Amino acid sequence: MRTTVQELINQARSRIKEIGGSELLKLRDGGCPIVDVREPAEFAAGHIPGAVNIPRGVLEFEIDGHPAVNCVKDPALAHRDQPIALYCRSGGRSALAAEALKRLGFVEPLSLAGGFNSWTQEHRAVQI
């Protein structure tokens, strides 16, 4: 049986939690790491302030080594037990990324619904 990319994304969305821009801001302000899973050139062209770039293609390999997620500022926190928010351009890659992190034992991986497109359509701040 063949599965389309959209079906794969829809399956991932059924297993993870998607959040809106307002919730992402509250989480970020509370210290939740925000991970942009787009490619480096996309990130450089503009990203959500405070986000770190870990491209989707290397996420599983680099997530534990990144200081923003590894709680270097507070080593007492176990990062897999804390929320982590992810986003991409439209929400597809970040849904797949959140599902992958869930399989790796992250208890609350979140995906920004509509991704960076939604963020900018809501006229929210962008860092270049």
Secondary structure, DSSP 8 states (H G I E B T S, - for coil): ----HHHHHHHHHHHSEEE-HHHHHHHHHTT--EEE-S-HHHHHH-B-TT-EE--GGGHHHHGGG-TTTTTTT-TTS-GGGSEEEEE-SSSHHHHHHHHHHHHTT-SEEEEETTHHHHHHHTT---B-
